[in-house]
Amino acid sequence: MNHLECVTSVRNKWYWYLLVLFLCLVVVPNTIGAIPLYCIMIASVIKSGGDLTEIGAISKLDFRTAGIDLNLGLASSLFVFAVMLIAAIFFIKIIHGRTWKEVINGTNRVRWSRFFFAFLVWGAISLAAFVVGYFMEPEIYHFQFQPVKFFILVVVAFIFFPFQTTCEEFLFRGYLAQGFASWTKSRWWALIVPSVLFGLMHSRNPEITEYGFGVMIVQYIFLGLTLGIMSIMDDGIELAMGAHAVNNIFAALFFSFKGAALQTDALFEITELNQAEQILPLVVCGIVALAIFAFKYKWNFSIINKKVENSTDC
């Protein structure tokens, strides 16, 4: 085992992790990372003849209401995560001495084949779930294909979403999981705490306001747990990176709905959505994916009970 063990005593106290997270999740995204988004906001306000004090309302990311092209708004929003990822790699290196590859799996080699395999598997499962949902309730799906906008969306999605999802996996299933594993020596804590924090990180998403905190936070935390199990069982976050990337790309391309965090010119608009009813399909999809990965990579689930022994050099 390498991934969770790849933590030395170099600045490994909790407050160093808090500093890194504060810099990566608060300082960098609200300064350097947000520059393109701020520029778009300002241009939109000036074009509409409004007051620059209106930027506060636009910052809630309601691009359609603000008259901002959805693809441009999506790209500028996801650009923030690219900057965050670069910042995370930089700060973790200078503070902890860990390279980005060591945060991914504790070695100096990234297993890209796992990333692409998870991308294909989770994508196929998502497509199957979407088709089932469509044939069960075709009346709630409104087809809204716009060729030019959709083609641009495809390009934006495949370029920028991997930065967003890799950033989240890098910080939660990689960096934070390593931190909690080193403090507690437990893989369970390395699974549960980052998954809960991952869910809470999404508590400001517009879906929370639209559908309720309880029903949405269950989905976010379950997704975090699923990705966390992949990472612990596979001794690295490549599977989680691939699954998370295609999950968000698929959602952006195939459907939009009222209150969605991802505002896109997707193929379908879902006119009626009961988020509570989405929990069971999510659980089923997660279990199927884990079963496929467990079979292919011959996972031994007893590993989760194995004590984490920190490495002296990784």
Secondary structure, 3 states (H helix, E strand, C coil): CCCCCCCCCCCCCHHHHHHHHHHHHHHCCCCCCCHHHHHHHHHHHHHCCCCHHHHHHHCCCCHHHHCCCHHHHHHHHHHHHHHHHHHHHHHHHHHHCCCHHHHHHCCCCCCHHHHHHHHHHHHHHHHHHHHHHHHHCHHHEEECCCHHHHHHHHHHHHHHHHHHHHHHHHHHHHHHHHHHHHHHCCHHHHHHHHHHHHHHHHHHCHHHHHHCHHHHHHHHHHHHHHHHHHHHHHCCCHHHHHHHHHHHHHHHHHEEECCCCCCCCCCEEECCCCHHHHHHHHHHHHHHHHHHHHHHHCCCHHHHHCCCCCCCCC
